[in-house]
Amino acid sequence: MTLFSQMKKIFAGNTFSLEEFASLSLEDSFISLSINKDEFKGTLHNRLITINGKSQSSLCIGKVQEIIHAEINGVNVGSCDNQDIVQVNNILDKIILWIREKSIDYVKQGEALTPLNVQMENEAMEWLKVSLLVLKKSFSKIKSDDNLIFESRIFFGVPNNLDHPILRIQCLSLDFLLEFMPNHSLRVRVWNYKDNQKDSTSQEDLKVDLVGLKAPVLEEFIILFNEMRSLILMNP
């Protein structure tokens, strides 16, 4: 019996099913995705998806003693089979694709703007390339070693404290914040946390407003997403 069938049988429509969660609109939503951050207590290889739109909806799924369990909107809905995992991965793929497409749309706005400091943008681009290359090498190690666990948090949309959309990727010791500014520049802020001490109030390792290179820089992060995809998706 699939998770969707269990939901219909046990709750008789009183809460979201997995299928209904998959059909939620991402338009005008603030999305957060957590991978293996112990958001689902007592589980391994967990994922937490939160969609804040007209209302807040959440899906949390994780493994306990080789059995995958799920919660939808805080309600434990039991174990999942392979068909359920396929549907969860379809949701994750939908979110990844949405973030990529919307980010590209944001960057295309104001394409004719003239950069104020070409050298600064070029230096920032080179700094980011080196940092992202180190990160992608770490991904390769994780993919080849079952004892290593990939951890990440991703946020996308307009948060309550801002008037413009952001893309934030927290992965290993690096924290990337891309802000799609009202003046159509792309503000990039990066923290490299030492000894895993995360404190985004500390001084950034990089802070730059990009105009001329905002599309190439975003492309580097799209490539990063492509590298992350297999680590974000769940294995049955």
N, CA, C and O of each residue as an XYZ file, in Angstrom:
944
protein
N       0.853     -1.195      0.000
C       0.000      0.000      0.000
C       0.887      1.242      0.000
O       1.804      1.336      0.815
N       0.636      2.191     -0.891
C       1.437      3.394     -0.963
C       1.063      4.358      0.145
O       0.020      4.225      0.786
N       1.944      5.339      0.359
C       1.673      6.362      1.350
C       0.374      7.090      1.028
O      -0.408      7.405      1.925
N       0.149      7.355     -0.247
C      -1.078      8.039     -0.663
C      -2.299      7.209     -0.268
O      -3.277      7.760      0.237
N      -2.258      5.907     -0.489
C      -3.387      5.051     -0.132
C      -3.596      5.021      1.369
O      -4.735      5.038      1.836
N      -2.489      4.976      2.147
C      -2.598      4.989      3.602
C      -3.273      6.264      4.091
O      -4.121      6.236      4.983
N      -2.878      7.381      3.487
C      -3.465      8.651      3.892
C      -4.968      8.649      3.665
O      -5.732      9.067      4.535
N      -5.393      8.181      2.500
C      -6.817      8.177      2.189
C      -7.581      7.242      3.124
O      -8.710      7.529      3.520
N      -6.949      6.120      3.472
C      -7.621      5.140      4.311
C      -7.709      5.598      5.767
O      -8.747      5.458      6.415
N      -6.586      6.155      6.274
C      -6.527      6.470      7.697
C      -7.156      7.823      8.006
O      -7.892      7.965      8.982
N      -6.863      8.812      7.170
C      -7.301     10.165      7.500
C      -8.505     10.638      6.700
O      -9.063     11.697      6.989
N      -8.907      9.878      5.712
C     -10.126     10.164      4.949
C     -10.202     11.622      4.506
O     -11.251     12.258      4.607
N      -9.077     12.143      4.013
C      -9.074     13.483      3.454
C      -8.920     14.600      4.460
O      -9.059     15.766      4.089
N      -8.638     14.300      5.725
C      -8.527     15.352      6.729
C      -7.166     16.045      6.717
O      -6.981     17.048      7.407
N      -6.229     15.535      5.957
C      -4.924     16.175      5.828
C      -4.396     15.921      4.419
O      -4.988     15.154      3.659
N      -3.276     16.568      4.070
C      -2.728     16.415      2.732
C      -2.233     14.998      2.496
O      -1.698     14.359      3.402
N      -2.412     14.516      1.292
C      -1.744     13.295      0.856
C      -0.465     13.695      0.135
O      -0.260     14.869     -0.175
N       0.382     12.732     -0.125
C       1.608     12.985     -0.869
C       1.277     13.529     -2.255
O       1.948     14.431     -2.757
N       0.250     12.978     -2.856
C      -0.153     13.415     -4.193
C      -0.621     14.871     -4.173
O      -0.304     15.645     -5.076
N      -1.368     15.230     -3.151
C      -1.834     16.619     -3.035
C      -0.673     17.565     -2.756
O      -0.656     18.691     -3.255
N       0.292     17.120     -1.966
C       1.473     17.941     -1.706
C       2.222     18.198     -3.014
O       2.700     19.306     -3.258
N       2.318     17.173     -3.845
C       3.024     17.303     -5.128
C       2.351     18.308     -6.051
O       3.005     18.889     -6.917
N       1.053     18.518     -5.875
C       0.312     19.418     -6.770
C       0.317     20.864     -6.287
O      -0.243     21.731     -6.958
N       0.937     21.150     -5.134
C       0.976     22.519     -4.617
C       1.683     23.443     -5.603
O       2.694     23.074     -6.200
N       1.144     24.642     -5.765
C       1.778     25.641     -6.625
C       2.995     26.234     -5.924
O       2.962     26.515     -4.726
N       4.070     26.422     -6.687
C       5.274     27.045     -6.145
C       5.292     28.549     -6.407
O       6.152     29.260     -5.888
N       4.353     29.029     -7.205
C       4.282     30.452     -7.530
C       4.037     31.266     -6.257
O       3.179     30.931     -5.440
N       4.816     32.350     -6.108
C       4.672     33.261     -4.962
C       4.859     32.547     -3.625
O       4.267     32.943     -2.622
N       5.679     31.495     -3.609
C       5.941     30.747     -2.378
C       7.396     30.920     -1.961
O       8.276     31.129     -2.796
N       7.631     30.831     -0.665
C       8.999     30.759     -0.163
C       9.271     29.296      0.158
O       8.573     28.687      0.969
N      10.288     28.740     -0.482
C      10.554     27.306     -0.422
C      11.827     27.054      0.384
O      12.835     27.734      0.191
N      11.778     26.094      1.268
C      12.992     25.653      1.949
C      13.117     24.145      1.810
O      12.135     23.406      1.886
N      14.340     23.718      1.607
C      14.644     22.305      1.422
C      15.842     21.959      2.288
O      16.897     22.585      2.186
N      15.674     20.966      3.136
C      16.741     20.536      4.035
C      17.087     19.083      3.743
O      16.203     18.231      3.662
N      18.373     18.806      3.586
C      18.841     17.465      3.260
C      19.762     16.962      4.358
O      20.832     17.524      4.594
N      19.334     15.895      5.028
C      20.147     15.219      6.050
C      20.583     16.145      7.192
O      21.711     16.057      7.678
N      19.677     17.031      7.611
C      19.989     17.943      8.710
C      19.256     17.564      9.990
O      19.120     18.394     10.889
N      18.775     16.309     10.088
C      18.121     15.806     11.307
C      16.872     16.612     11.658
O      16.565     16.814     12.833
N      16.153     17.073     10.629
C      14.899     17.785     10.878
C      13.797     16.810     11.307
O      12.832     17.200     11.964
N      13.952     15.548     10.929
C      12.996     14.501     11.274
C      13.703     13.652     12.326
O      14.480     12.762     11.984
N      13.441     13.920     13.591
C      14.239     13.360     14.687
C      14.292     11.829     14.643
O      13.289     11.152     14.419
N      15.506     11.317     14.866
C      15.685      9.881     14.927
C      15.795      9.197     13.581
O      15.818      7.968     13.511
N      15.863      9.986     12.496
C      15.939      9.380     11.169
C      17.280      9.680     10.519
O      17.986     10.612     10.905
N      17.612      8.869      9.526
C      18.781      9.086      8.686
C      18.308      9.386      7.272
O      17.176      9.079      6.900
N      19.201      9.995      6.486
C      18.912     10.279      5.074
C      17.551     10.966      4.935
O      16.695     10.532      4.164
N      17.374     12.040      5.694
C      16.067     12.686      5.707
C      16.007     13.901      4.792
O      17.026     14.499      4.450
N      14.786     14.247      4.409
C      14.504     15.425      3.607
C      13.327     16.171      4.243
O      12.349     15.554      4.666
N      13.428     17.487      4.306
C      12.324     18.312      4.768
C      12.040     19.358      3.702
O      12.916     20.151      3.357
N      10.833     19.362      3.187
C      10.400     20.339      2.195
C       9.315     21.201      2.834
O       8.317     20.676      3.329
N       9.504     22.509      2.827
C       8.492     23.433      3.347
C       8.143     24.435      2.258
O       9.024     25.049      1.655
N       6.850     24.592      2.016
C       6.371     25.536      1.014
C       5.457     26.538      1.708
O       4.364     26.189      2.155
N       5.913     27.781      1.796
C       5.123     28.848      2.410
C       4.489     29.684      1.308
O       5.136     30.561      0.735
N       3.240     29.414      1.018
C       2.493     30.181      0.047
C       1.313     30.827      0.720
O       1.472     31.569      1.690
N       0.122     30.549      0.211
C      -1.083     31.044      0.870
C      -1.215     30.415      2.263
O      -1.794     31.010      3.172
N      -0.677     29.222      2.412
C      -0.587     28.565      3.711
C       0.723     27.797      3.740
O       1.370     27.638      2.705
N       1.121     27.319      4.911
C       2.376     26.573      5.012
C       2.107     25.082      4.937
O       1.228     24.563      5.624
N       2.864     24.405      4.103
C       2.775     22.953      3.984
C       4.172     22.369      4.093
O       5.136     22.954      3.599
N       4.283     21.217      4.740
C       5.598     20.605      4.911
C       5.529     19.103      4.690
O       4.528     18.454      4.993
N       6.610     18.574      4.161
C       6.780     17.136      3.972
C       8.135     16.763      4.535
O       9.154     17.315      4.120
N       8.158     15.830      5.476
C       9.391     15.360      6.070
C       9.460     13.850      5.902
O       8.499     13.140      6.199
N      10.591     13.365      5.428
C      10.712     11.937      5.142
C      12.118     11.482      5.535
O      13.096     12.171      5.245
N      12.221     10.336      6.187
C      13.519      9.857      6.636
C      13.501      8.372      6.951
O      12.440      7.757      7.053
N      14.696      7.803      7.104
C      14.850      6.360      7.279
C      15.105      6.018      8.737
O      15.953      6.627      9.390
N      14.359      5.031      9.245
C      14.557      4.484     10.581
C      14.704      2.973     10.444
O      13.759      2.277     10.071
N      15.912      2.470     10.753
C      16.166      1.021     10.677
C      15.707      0.451      9.336
O      14.943     -0.512      9.275
N      16.202      1.080      8.257
C      15.956      0.631      6.875
C      14.509      0.812      6.417
O      14.172      0.413      5.302
N      13.654      1.398      7.239
C      12.273      1.671      6.828
C      12.110      3.183      6.709
O      12.488      3.923      7.618
N      11.553      3.641      5.599
C      11.384      5.072      5.360
C      10.012      5.510      5.853
O       8.987      4.959      5.452
N      10.011      6.503      6.722
C       8.777      7.045      7.294
C       8.581      8.479      6.810
O       9.525      9.125      6.354
N       7.341      8.971      6.916
C       7.045     10.323      6.458
C       6.076     11.034      7.382
O       5.244     10.416      8.046
N       6.209     12.361      7.404
C       5.239     13.238      8.050
C       4.787     14.271      7.024
O       5.603     14.818      6.282
N       3.499     14.532      6.987
C       2.962     15.590      6.145
C       2.229     16.570      7.046
O       1.281     16.204      7.740
N       2.676     17.821      7.027
C       2.114     18.859      7.903
C       2.125     18.424      9.363
O       1.179     18.678     10.109
N       3.231     17.753      9.765
C       3.408     17.368     11.152
C       2.695     16.099     11.573
O       2.793     15.694     12.731
N       1.975     15.458     10.651
C       1.255     14.223     10.967
C       2.043     13.030     10.442
O       2.330     12.950      9.248
N       2.396     12.095     11.339
C       3.118     10.899     10.921
C       2.173     10.009     10.124
O       1.121      9.607     10.620
N       2.556      9.701      8.877
C       1.673      8.934      7.994
C       2.228      7.548      7.684
O       1.764      6.885      6.756
N       3.221      7.106      8.460
C       3.670      5.728      8.325
C       4.806      5.533      7.340
O       5.518      6.475      6.992
N       4.962      4.300      6.900
C       6.091      3.922      6.051
C       5.792      4.183      4.579
O       4.640      4.324      4.170
N       6.865      4.242      3.802
C       6.768      4.525      2.366
C       7.319      3.349      1.565
O       8.231      2.653      2.012
N       6.763      3.142      0.397
C       7.324      2.136     -0.501
C       8.059      2.843     -1.637
O       8.145      4.070     -1.665
N       8.592      2.046     -2.579
C       9.392      2.616     -3.665
C       8.598      3.590     -4.518
O       9.145      4.576     -5.013
N       7.311      3.321     -4.692
C       6.475      4.214     -5.488
C       6.371      5.594     -4.824
O       6.363      6.624     -5.497
N       6.292      5.586     -3.489
C       6.260      6.851     -2.759
C       7.569      7.616     -2.934
O       7.560      8.834     -3.114
N       8.694      6.902     -2.881
C       9.997      7.555     -3.029
C      10.126      8.176     -4.412
O      10.685      9.263     -4.561
N       9.611      7.488     -5.418
C       9.619      8.049     -6.771
C       8.852      9.365     -6.791
O       9.290     10.335     -7.408
N       7.703      9.395     -6.110
C       6.900     10.608     -6.087
C       7.601     11.732     -5.308
O       7.539     12.896     -5.703
N       8.265     11.378     -4.207
C       9.033     12.378     -3.463
C      10.142     12.944     -4.348
O      10.362     14.155     -4.364
N      10.832     12.087     -5.076
C      11.894     12.555     -5.967
C      11.340     13.426     -7.084
O      12.008     14.359     -7.530
N      10.132     13.135     -7.539
C       9.501     13.992     -8.540
C       9.237     15.386     -7.958
O       9.392     16.390     -8.653
N       8.838     15.445     -6.685
C       8.630     16.729     -6.019
C       9.955     17.491     -5.916
O      10.013     18.688     -6.194
N      11.018     16.784     -5.514
C      12.331     17.412     -5.395
C      12.811     17.925     -6.750
O      13.358     19.024     -6.843
N      12.609     17.133     -7.797
C      12.995     17.570     -9.144
C      12.192     18.793     -9.580
O      12.727     19.709    -10.205
N      10.920     18.798     -9.248
C      10.060     19.946     -9.575
C      10.591     21.215     -8.920
O      10.618     22.276     -9.544
N      11.011     21.107     -7.666
C      11.538     22.264     -6.939
C      12.861     22.726     -7.543
O      13.071     23.924     -7.731
N      13.755     21.784     -7.850
C      15.048     22.131     -8.451
C      14.838     22.861     -9.774
O      15.470     23.885    -10.032
N      13.948     22.330    -10.610
C      13.675     22.947    -11.908
C      13.066     24.336    -11.727
O      13.428     25.269    -12.442
N      12.147     24.476    -10.780
C      11.510     25.760    -10.512
C      12.548     26.819    -10.101
O      12.528     27.946    -10.595
N      13.438     26.442     -9.203
C      14.464     27.379     -8.744
C      15.350     27.799     -9.905
O      15.665     28.980    -10.045
N      15.754     26.856    -10.733
C      16.610     27.196    -11.872
C      15.906     28.153    -12.828
O      16.480     29.164    -13.233
N      14.659     27.836    -13.190
C      13.957     28.636    -14.188
C      13.635     30.032    -13.672
O      13.800     31.013    -14.397
N      13.177     30.128    -12.424
C      12.844     31.439    -11.874
C      14.097     32.293    -11.685
O      14.059     33.502    -11.915
N      15.198     31.684    -11.273
C      16.452     32.421    -11.109
C      16.911     32.999    -12.445
O      17.355     34.145    -12.511
N      16.805     32.215    -13.491
C      17.178     32.698    -14.830
C      16.277     33.858    -15.237
O      16.750     34.844    -15.801
N      14.992     33.747    -14.956
C      14.055     34.837    -15.267
C      14.445     36.124    -14.539
O      14.427     37.205    -15.128
N      14.795     36.005    -13.262
C      15.179     37.184    -12.488
C      16.433     37.844    -13.059
O      16.517     39.069    -13.137
N      17.405     37.023    -13.456
C      18.674     37.554    -13.949
C      18.501     38.218    -15.318
O      19.239     39.145    -15.653
N      17.547     37.757    -16.096
C      17.322     38.347    -17.421
C      16.785     39.773    -17.327
O      16.898     40.539    -18.284
N      16.211     40.132    -16.203
C      15.701     41.490    -16.025
C      16.872     42.463    -15.900
O      17.805     42.216    -15.136
N      16.826     43.558    -16.642
C      17.891     44.555    -16.592
C      19.177     44.101    -17.235
O      20.260     44.476    -16.786
N      19.078     43.286    -18.297
C      20.287     42.761    -18.943
C      21.142     43.856    -19.576
O      22.347     43.674    -19.751
N      20.527     44.996    -19.922
C      21.257     46.055    -20.616
C      22.034     46.975    -19.675
O      22.675     47.925    -20.127
N      21.983     46.701    -18.367
C      22.683     47.547    -17.418
C      24.198     47.483    -17.633
O      24.733     46.448    -18.030
N      24.881     48.598    -17.367
C      26.333     48.675    -17.543
C      27.029     48.469    -16.199
O      26.701     49.152    -15.229
N      27.979     47.545    -16.124
C      28.684     47.326    -14.854
C      29.509     48.537    -14.464
O      30.093     49.200    -15.321
N      29.560     48.830    -13.157
C      30.311     49.971    -12.661
C      31.769     49.620    -12.416
O      32.635     50.490    -12.498
N      32.054     48.350    -12.114
C      33.428     47.947    -11.801
C      33.682     46.574    -12.413
O      33.424     45.544    -11.791
N      34.191     46.578    -13.639
C      34.413     45.330    -14.374
C      35.452     44.463    -13.677
O      35.281     43.248    -13.579
N      36.535     45.082    -13.190
C      37.594     44.309    -12.529
C      37.066     43.614    -11.284
O      37.384     42.450    -11.042
N      36.262     44.316    -10.494
C      35.710     43.719     -9.277
C      34.827     42.518     -9.624
O      34.874     41.494     -8.942
N      34.029     42.642    -10.675
C      33.167     41.533    -11.075
C      33.994     40.343    -11.546
O      33.676     39.198    -11.226
N      35.047     40.608    -12.299
C      35.907     39.522    -12.773
C      36.592     38.804    -11.614
O      36.693     37.577    -11.612
N      37.062     39.568    -10.632
C      37.721     38.965     -9.466
C      36.729     38.125     -8.665
O      37.070     37.046     -8.179
N      35.504     38.625     -8.531
C      34.480     37.865     -7.805
C      34.151     36.572     -8.531
O      33.962     35.530     -7.905
N      34.085     36.645     -9.848
C      33.797     35.458    -10.649
C      34.872     34.395    -10.441
O      34.552     33.219    -10.273
N      36.132     34.794    -10.451
C      37.219     33.839    -10.262
C      37.185     33.247     -8.857
O      37.423     32.051     -8.686
N      36.894     34.069     -7.849
C      36.799     33.588     -6.466
C      35.699     32.541     -6.349
O      35.888     31.502     -5.717
N      34.550     32.817     -6.959
C      33.429     31.881     -6.897
C      33.745     30.580     -7.624
O      33.402     29.502     -7.139
N      34.382     30.667     -8.760
C      34.726     29.458     -9.516
C      35.597     28.522     -8.685
O      35.383     27.310     -8.674
N      36.581     29.093     -7.990
C      37.474     28.270     -7.162
C      36.689     27.631     -6.021
O      36.845     26.440     -5.752
N      35.847     28.413     -5.350
C      35.072     27.886     -4.220
C      34.104     26.800     -4.668
O      33.955     25.781     -3.994
N      33.446     27.016     -5.805
C      32.481     26.034     -6.294
C      33.188     24.772     -6.777
O      32.642     23.675     -6.660
N      34.389     24.914     -7.316
C      35.150     23.737     -7.742
C      35.511     22.869     -6.540
O      35.408     21.644     -6.608
N      35.931     23.488     -5.447
C      36.236     22.737     -4.218
C      34.993     21.999     -3.736
O      35.068     20.843     -3.318
N      33.855     22.674     -3.796
C      32.607     22.071     -3.353
C      32.237     20.876     -4.218
O      31.829     19.836     -3.701
N      32.377     21.016     -5.522
C      32.024     19.924     -6.437
C      32.958     18.721     -6.263
O      32.539     17.577     -6.439
N      34.210     18.979     -5.921
C      35.130     17.867     -5.628
C      34.682     17.124     -4.376
O      34.809     15.903     -4.288
N      34.159     17.871     -3.411
C      33.628     17.232     -2.201
C      32.423     16.356     -2.544
O      32.253     15.278     -1.975
N      31.588     16.822     -3.476
C      30.438     16.020     -3.902
C      30.899     14.683     -4.472
O      30.310     13.640     -4.188
N      31.945     14.724     -5.271
C      32.454     13.483     -5.894
C      32.908     12.493     -4.830
O      32.677     11.291     -4.959
N      33.554     12.995     -3.781
C      33.990     12.113     -2.693
C      32.789     11.501     -1.978
O      32.790     10.310     -1.666
N      31.764     12.314     -1.720
C      30.571     11.820     -1.031
C      29.873     10.756     -1.874
O      29.406      9.750     -1.341
N      29.800     10.971     -3.179
C      29.127     10.021     -4.064
C      29.851      8.676     -4.112
O      29.234      7.637     -4.351
N      31.158      8.705     -3.884
C      31.941      7.469     -3.995
C      32.159      6.762     -2.656
O      32.763      5.690     -2.616
N      31.674      7.350     -1.565
C      31.893      6.774     -0.234
C      30.570      6.757      0.525
O      30.057      7.809      0.908
N      30.023      5.576      0.742
C      28.727      5.445      1.424
C      28.771      5.892      2.879
O      27.730      6.137      3.488
N      29.973      5.998      3.437
C      30.083      6.419      4.832
C      29.991      7.933      5.010
O      29.850      8.422      6.131
N      30.072      8.672      3.907
C      29.976     10.120      3.965
C      28.540     10.551      3.692
O      27.881     10.006      2.807
N      28.063     11.515      4.444
C      26.673     11.973      4.322
C      26.651     13.422      3.839
O      27.307     14.293      4.409
N      25.901     13.653      2.802
C      25.728     14.992      2.239
C      24.703     15.769      3.062
O      23.615     15.265      3.341
N      25.052     17.002      3.451
C      24.142     17.854      4.201
C      24.020     19.204      3.505
O      25.008     19.775      3.044
N      22.792     19.698      3.438
C      22.593     20.988      2.779
C      21.246     21.575      3.166
O      20.324     20.858      3.553
N      21.151     22.911      3.053
C      19.866     23.600      3.141
C      19.774     24.565      1.963
O      20.753     25.218      1.600
N      18.592     24.644      1.381
C      18.369     25.514      0.225
C      17.094     26.326      0.487
O      16.083     25.785      0.934
N      17.158     27.619      0.205
C      16.005     28.502      0.377
C      15.802     29.290     -0.911
O      16.768     29.697     -1.555
N      14.541     29.504     -1.284
C      14.275     30.264     -2.508
C      12.937     30.984     -2.402
O      11.950     30.422     -1.927
N      12.921     32.240     -2.854
C      11.695     33.032     -2.847
C      11.929     34.360     -2.143
O      13.071     34.784     -1.967
N      10.859     35.003     -1.748
C      10.947     36.289     -1.056
C      10.698     36.059      0.437
O       9.566     35.776      0.829
N      11.726     36.172      1.272
C      11.527     35.983      2.719
C      10.774     37.158      3.325
O      10.684     38.227      2.720
N      10.239     36.955      4.515
C       9.399     37.970      5.154
C      10.134     39.278      5.412
O       9.511     40.340      5.425
N      11.452     39.219      5.617
C      12.198     40.425      5.988
C      12.771     41.176      4.796
O      13.505     42.148      4.981
N      12.451     40.747      3.571
C      12.979     41.394      2.369
C      11.855     41.670      1.374
O      10.756     41.125      1.481
N      12.161     42.539      0.396
C      11.186     42.845     -0.651
C      11.621     42.313     -2.006
O      11.085     42.720     -3.037
N      12.594     41.404     -2.010
C      13.095     40.849     -3.268
C      13.450     39.370     -3.056
O      13.718     38.948     -1.931
N      13.451     38.590     -4.139
C      13.722     37.146     -4.017
C      15.193     36.848     -3.764
O      16.082     37.623     -4.116
N      15.412     35.702     -3.144
C      16.769     35.241     -2.849
C      16.892     33.758     -3.206
O      15.901     33.031     -3.286
N      18.119     33.343     -3.414
C      18.477     31.922     -3.473
C      19.617     31.729     -2.496
O      20.671     32.351     -2.630
N      19.409     30.870     -1.514
C      20.447     30.610     -0.521
C      20.780     29.132     -0.521
O      19.889     28.287     -0.434
N      22.062     28.821     -0.620
C      22.533     27.443     -0.620
C      23.568     27.299      0.493
O      24.648     27.885      0.424
N      23.237     26.525      1.507
C      24.155     26.227      2.591
C      24.599     24.775      2.423
O      23.793     23.847      2.491
N      25.882     24.608      2.206
C      26.389     23.266      1.895
C      27.787     23.105      2.463
O      28.686     23.894      2.174
N      27.957     22.050      3.291
C      29.218     21.826      3.981
C      29.561     23.098      4.761
O      28.738     23.552      5.555
N      30.738     23.688      4.566
C      31.098     24.873      5.345
C      30.762     26.171      4.626
O      31.006     27.255      5.157
N      30.204     26.074      3.419
C      29.950     27.265      2.614
C      28.480     27.671      2.653
O      27.582     26.829      2.691
N      28.267     28.961      2.641
C      26.922     29.540      2.693
C      26.853     30.621      1.615
O      27.470     31.679      1.745
N      26.099     30.345      0.553
C      25.963     31.278     -0.570
C      24.590     31.943     -0.506
O      23.570     31.261     -0.407
N      24.565     33.262     -0.561
C      23.308     34.005     -0.609
C      23.296     34.853     -1.873
O      24.100     35.773     -2.021
N      22.380     34.537     -2.780
C      22.191     35.308     -4.003
C      20.900     36.113     -3.861
O      19.825     35.548     -3.658
N      21.019     37.439     -3.969
C      19.860     38.314     -3.850
C      19.582     38.968     -5.207
O      20.450     39.622     -5.784
N      18.362     38.779     -5.701
C      17.944     39.372     -6.967
C      17.359     40.747     -6.644
O      16.181     40.873     -6.310
N      18.204     41.773     -6.750
C      17.903     43.085     -6.199
C      16.868     43.842     -7.043
O      16.738     43.593     -8.241
N      16.134     44.766     -6.411
C      15.139     45.558     -7.142
C      15.727     46.364     -8.301
O      15.021     46.653     -9.267
N      17.029     46.738     -8.219
C      17.660     47.481     -9.313
C      18.206     46.552    -10.406
O      18.908     46.993    -11.316
N      17.869     45.252    -10.301
C      18.225     44.215    -11.282
C      19.684     43.772    -11.235
O      20.139     43.052    -12.124
N      20.415     44.190    -10.217
C      21.748     43.611    -10.013
C      21.589     42.298     -9.250
O      20.529     42.010     -8.693
N      22.651     41.518     -9.238
C      22.681     40.264     -8.477
C      23.688     40.426     -7.354
O      24.892     40.492     -7.599
N      23.203     40.491     -6.131
C      24.097     40.623     -4.979
C      24.480     39.226     -4.495
O      23.616     38.401     -4.196
N      25.763     38.978     -4.424
C      26.269     37.673     -3.988
C      27.042     37.861     -2.697
O      27.979     38.656     -2.621
N      26.632     37.117     -1.689
C      27.330     37.120     -0.397
C      27.693     35.682     -0.064
O      26.890     34.767     -0.251
N      28.913     35.491      0.433
C      29.399     34.139      0.738
C      30.092     34.143      2.086
O      30.897     35.025      2.388
N      29.766     33.142      2.891
C      30.452     32.906      4.158
C      31.121     31.528      4.080
O      30.526     30.564      3.596
N      32.345     31.452      4.555
C      33.027     30.162      4.688
C      33.251     29.948      6.180
O      34.189     30.485      6.767
N      32.374     29.156      6.776
C      32.387     29.002      8.232
C      33.538     28.100      8.667
O      33.729     27.004      8.141
N      34.276     28.582      9.617
C      35.405     27.817     10.146
C      34.923     26.889     11.259
O      34.132     27.284     12.116
N      35.409     25.656     11.233
C      35.060     24.675     12.263
C      33.553     24.508     12.404
O      33.040     24.227     13.487
N      32.851     24.688     11.275
C      31.389     24.474     11.225
C      30.617     25.402     12.161
O      29.500     25.080     12.566
N      31.207     26.557     12.511
C      30.535     27.533     13.368
C      29.766     28.515     12.491
O      30.329     29.502     12.018
N      28.498     28.248     12.278
C      27.699     29.050     11.359
C      27.174     30.300     12.051
O      26.464     30.222     13.054
N      27.534     31.448     11.501
C      27.061     32.718     12.038
C      27.037     33.738     10.897
O      28.049     34.371     10.599
N      25.864     33.890     10.262
C      25.764     34.751      9.086
C      25.808     36.235      9.455
O      25.753     37.086      8.567
N      25.909     36.567     10.759
C      26.097     37.962     11.146
C      27.571     38.349     11.066
O      27.904     39.529     11.175
N      28.453     37.377     10.880
C      29.878     37.646     10.785
C      30.209     38.227      9.408
O      29.371     38.257      8.508
N      31.437     38.680      9.274
C      31.882     39.295      8.028
C      31.873     38.280      6.889
O      32.335     37.151      7.047
N      31.344     38.693      5.747
C      31.325     37.799      4.587
C      32.735     37.628      4.029
O      33.567     38.531      4.114
N      32.985     36.449      3.457
C      34.232     36.232      2.727
C      34.163     36.881      1.352
O      35.186     37.220      0.758
N      32.935     37.048      0.856
C      32.740     37.743     -0.415
C      31.398     38.464     -0.370
O      30.391     37.904      0.062
N      31.402     39.715     -0.823
C      30.157     40.461     -1.013
C      30.339     41.342     -2.237
O      31.239     42.181     -2.282
N      29.478     41.146     -3.229
C      29.629     41.894     -4.471
C      28.272     42.033     -5.146
O      27.447     41.121     -5.093
N      28.044     43.187     -5.784
C      26.864     43.402     -6.603
C      27.274     43.264     -8.061
O      28.114     44.017     -8.554
N      26.676     42.301     -8.743
C      27.040     41.995    -10.120
C      26.005     42.534    -11.095
O      24.801     42.488    -10.839
N      26.495     43.044    -12.213
C      25.624     43.484    -13.305
C      26.060     42.808    -14.603
O      25.284     42.085    -15.228
N      27.305     43.048    -15.000
C      27.789     42.490    -16.263
C      27.946     40.984    -16.243
O      27.740     40.321    -17.260
N      28.315     40.432    -15.078
C      28.581     38.991    -14.990
C      27.509     38.242    -14.201
O      27.741     37.110    -13.776
N      26.354     38.846    -14.000
C      25.352     38.169    -13.188
C      24.842     36.895    -13.861
O      24.578     35.910    -13.171
N      24.696     36.885    -15.189
C      24.239     35.675    -15.875
C      25.288     34.562    -15.829
O      24.935     33.428    -15.507
N      26.572     34.836    -16.139
C      27.592     33.784    -16.012
C      27.743     33.255    -14.588
O      27.979     32.062    -14.394
N      27.609     34.130    -13.592
C      27.712     33.672    -12.198
C      26.542     32.765    -11.858
O      26.724     31.723    -11.230
N      25.339     33.155    -12.271
C      24.186     32.288    -12.016
C      24.368     30.943    -12.715
O      23.985     29.908    -12.170
N      24.942     30.947    -13.903
C      25.181     29.690    -14.620
C      26.082     28.769    -13.811
O      25.887     27.553    -13.826
N      27.066     29.324    -13.104
C      27.933     28.508    -12.250
C      27.120     27.833    -11.151
O      27.396     26.688    -10.792
N      26.128     28.527    -10.617
C      25.290     27.932     -9.566
C      24.298     26.923    -10.139
O      23.917     25.973     -9.456
N      23.881     27.121    -11.373
C      23.032     26.121    -12.025
C      23.819     24.828    -12.244
O      23.291     23.730    -12.065
N      25.078     24.971    -12.629
C      25.945     23.793    -12.758
C      26.098     23.101    -11.407
O      26.096     21.873    -11.321
N      26.232     23.912    -10.347
C      26.319     23.343     -9.001
C      25.056     22.554     -8.666
O      25.140     21.460     -8.108
N      23.893     23.097     -8.999
C      22.632     22.400     -8.766
C      22.613     21.060     -9.491
O      22.161     20.055     -8.941
N      23.103     21.050    -10.723
C      23.141     19.805    -11.490
C      24.005     18.759    -10.794
O      23.686     17.570    -10.796
N      25.114     19.225    -10.192
C      26.007     18.320     -9.458
C      25.343     17.823     -8.172
O      25.563     16.686     -7.752
N      24.530     18.681     -7.551
C      23.894     18.344     -6.279
C      22.691     17.412     -6.459
O      22.313     16.709     -5.522
N      22.097     17.398     -7.635
C      20.799     16.746     -7.822
C      20.794     15.308     -7.323
O      19.889     14.921     -6.584
N      21.779     14.514     -7.706
C      21.792     13.111     -7.323
C      21.953     12.935     -5.809
O      21.578     11.900     -5.258
N      22.520     13.961     -5.133
C      22.673     13.918     -3.688
C      21.411     14.386     -2.985
O      21.157     14.007     -1.842
N      20.622     15.206     -3.661
C      19.367     15.695     -3.098
C      18.282     14.644     -3.174
O      17.500     14.492     -2.235
N      18.222     13.910     -4.287
C      17.196     12.886     -4.459
C      17.418     11.745     -3.473
O      18.539     11.511     -3.022
N      16.346     11.044     -3.145
C      16.407      9.939     -2.189
C      16.593      8.600     -2.885
O      16.057      8.373     -3.970
N      17.346      7.730     -2.260
C      17.451      6.345     -2.714
C      16.424      5.496     -1.988
O      16.220      5.675     -0.787
N      15.761      4.561     -2.698
C      14.766      3.691     -2.029
C      15.394      2.883     -0.915
O      14.707      2.105     -0.253
